[in-house]
């Protein structure tokens, strides 16, 4: 329970309480970001302290782990900000940002596990055996299962959304709102042709127009959330062929835009990334819960 509760507190502060504006200018909003972590981590530690240790030894079971988690979180965030600021502007900067994002989250998780081992008498082999279900039966209690499913929900929606955004962010931003290409051909009439030199019998004027919709990114984000949750559900119950229907439904809805090769690649990259993340999370749920 301590690991799952602290991990949930971290995800809530890092993804649910952190706005896009705070992400873009993290140095400016660093105090607000830390305040969110102070609040969520503090609540989680109070629950752990009361549930497991009956509100005894406040320094050992509350103050020390609280200081350790907050300080390490601050140091990791400052390191990430410095690394991102050092990235030169290039076509591959989004993939580098994705790497730093994954490294940042991995370090936070490692620090949470270390804090549980240091302060809550948890042993790494027993923790790994419990989470990986090595004994063949689900060893998670009902409260832990609830915490685990909330964490999976956050990973499938907000966290995966950030990952997909980094992956497709290397492509032109206008492709997100691309609706289609309109071609108009205007062939001159015979009367007009008679007034022109007889070099050619006729010619065609061709105009290309690119149409764009209004940027309704929230709608696309919601579609991605539902898509990954459906993939997780289908993976858990073993209905893998049904995942193909999700891809088919999205392709039909975007049939007109698929005529453009650039947008088709944008669509394919985003869809495959989302499906892959849903499959991975579904297999994790299937392994631990089922």
N, C-alpha and C positions, 0 to 999 in steps of 0.2 A: 504493500500500500504506500509506503513513503516515496518510493521511486515514481510510481504512477501519479501520485498526488502532486509532487514537485514538478514532474514533467508537464502535467496539465496546467499548473500555475504558470510555468514558463511559456507554454504555447498561447495561453489566454493573453498574457501581457505582451508577447512578441507579435501576435497576429490579430487577435480580436480587438485589443485596446490601442494598437498602434495604427494610426491613419496613414494614408499615402503621403500626405504632406510631411509627416514625421519621418517617413522612410527617406524621402528625397533630401531632407536637410536634417540629418540625425544629430549633428553637432549642436545645432540651434535648439532642438527639442530633446536633447539628451537628459536634461533634468526631469522633464515630464515622463520620458520613457523609463527612467530609473524609478520614478515615483510609482508607476504602474507595477514594476517588478517588486518594489518594496511592499506594496499592498497585497498582490497575489501570493508572493512567497511567504509573507508574514501570516496570511490566513491559512495557507497550507501547513506551515510549521506549527501553528497553534493547534490545528486539528491533529497532527501527528503527535505533538507533545501531550495533548490531553488523552487521545485514544490509546496510545501505546505506553505512555509513561505517567499517566495520572497527574499531570501538571507538577511533577517533581523535578528537581535539578534544572532550573530554568536556564542556567548558564550553559550547561552541557548539551541540553536537548533543544534549546531554542536560540539563544543568543549567538553561540559559536557557529552553528550551521547557517544561521541567518547572515552573519557577517561574511562567512566563507563564500556562500552562493552569490551574494550581491557584489562583493569585490571581484571575484573571478568573472562574473558576468560583465562588469564594467570594463575590466582589462581586455576581455575577448572582443567586446564591441569596439573599443578604441583601436585595437589591432585591425579589425575588419575595416573600419573607416579609413585608417591609414593605408591599407592595401588597396582599397577601392579608389582612393584619391590618387594613387600612384599609377593607375592604369591609363595609358595613353589612349586617346580617342581613335578607335579603329573598328573595322567590321566585326572583329571577334571579341570586342570588349564585353558583350553580354554573356558570352560563354565563360569568360574569366570571372565576371560577377557571379554567375551561377556556381562556379567552383568555390568562390569565397563564401557564398551564401551557405552551401552545403557544409563546408569546413566549419563555419561559424556555428551552425546548429549542432554539428557533431561534437564540437568542443563543449557546448553548453550541456549536452546530454552526458558527456563524460564527467563533467564537474558535478552534476547532480548525482550520478552514481558514486563518485568518490566521496561526496559528502555523506551519503547514506552509509557507506562502508566505514567512514571515520567516526561518525557521530551516533549512528543508530544500530551499531553492532550487526550489520548485515554482512554476509560473506558472499564474495563474488561467485564461487561455484554454485552455491545454493540459489542465488538470484538468477543465474543463467539457466539452471535446470528448471526453475519454476516458470520462467518466461518462455523457454523453448519447449516446454512440455515433454521433457526427456523421459519422464516416467510412464508415458503412454496414456495418462488420463489428465483431464484438465484440473490443475491444482489451484486455479484462481477462485477466490470466493466471490459471492455475488457483488459486494461493493467494488472489488477489484475489476470484475467484468464490466460493471457500469463505467468506471473510470477509464478502462481500456477502450471501450466503444466510443466514449466521448473524444478520446485522443485520436482514434481512427477517423472519426468524423472531421475533426479539425485538420488532420493530415490530408484527408481526401478533398477538402474544400479549399480552405485558405492557403495552406502550405503548398499543396500541389498546384494551385492557381499561380502562386509566385514562381514555381519551377517552370511551368509551361510558359509563363510570360517572359522569363529569361530566355528560354529556348527559341521562341518565335520572335523575340525582340531583335534578333540580328537581321530580320527582314524589314523592308520598308514599312513604316507605320501606316501609310495610307492604304495598304492592303487589307487592314482590319476593317475598313469601311467600304471596300470595293464592291460595287453592285454588278457591273458588267461593262462590256464594250459595245458601243453602237456604231455601226458602219453605214454611212449613207452614200449612195452612188447616184450621180447626176449625169445622164447621158444627153449630150446636146441633140436638139431636134434637127430634122433634115433642113428646115428653113435656115437655121442658124449656121449649119455647116456650109450652105451655099455661099454665105458671105465671107467664108474663110478660105485661105489658100488650099489648093487641092493636094496638099502634101499627104494627108491622111483622110480616109473616108469618114472616120468618127473617132472620138476618144471619150473616155469616162473619167469624170472627176470623182475622187473617193475621199470621204471625210471620216475620221475616226474620233469618236467621243468616248471618254471614260466617265462613267456615272458612279457617284459615291453616295452612300446613305449617310444620314446623321449618325454621329458616333455614339451608338447605344451600347457601350461596352458592358454596362451592368447586366444587360440581357444575355450577352455572350458568356459572361462570367457565370451567371446562374445556370445556363445550359451546360457548361463544363462541370459545375458542381453536381448537377443531377446525373450527368453522364458517368462520372467516376463512381458515384454512389450506386448506380445501377450495375456497373461492371463489378464492383466489390460484392454486391448481393448475388449476382449470377455466378461469380467465381466461388463464393462460399458454398453455394448449393450444387456446384459442379455443372452448371448449364453453360458451358463454354461456347457452343455453337450460337447461342442466343446473342452473344456479344456482337456477332456480325450484323445483326439487325439494327443495332445502334449506329454502326458505321453507315449502313445502307440508308437509314432514315435521315442522317445528317447530309449524306450525299444528295438525296432527292430534294431536300429543302434548299440546298445550295447548287442545284443543277446548273442554273444559268451562269453563275460565276465560275464554274469549273472549266468553261471554255477558255478562260485566260490561264496560261501556263503558270505565270508567277503566283496568281492567287491560288491555283490548284496546289502548288507546292506549299504555300502558306497554310492552307486548309489541311493538307495531308500531314504536315509536320506537327501542327497543333493537335490534331485528332489522335495520331499515333502516340504522341507523348502522353496525352491524357489517358488513353486506353492502357498504355503500359503502366502508368502509375496506379491506375485502378486495379489492374491485375496483380501487381506486387502487393498492394495493401490487402487485396482479397485473399491472396495466398497466406499472408501473415495472420489474418483473422481465422482462416480455415485451419492453420496449424495450431494456433494457441487456444482458440475457443472450441472448435469442433473436435 
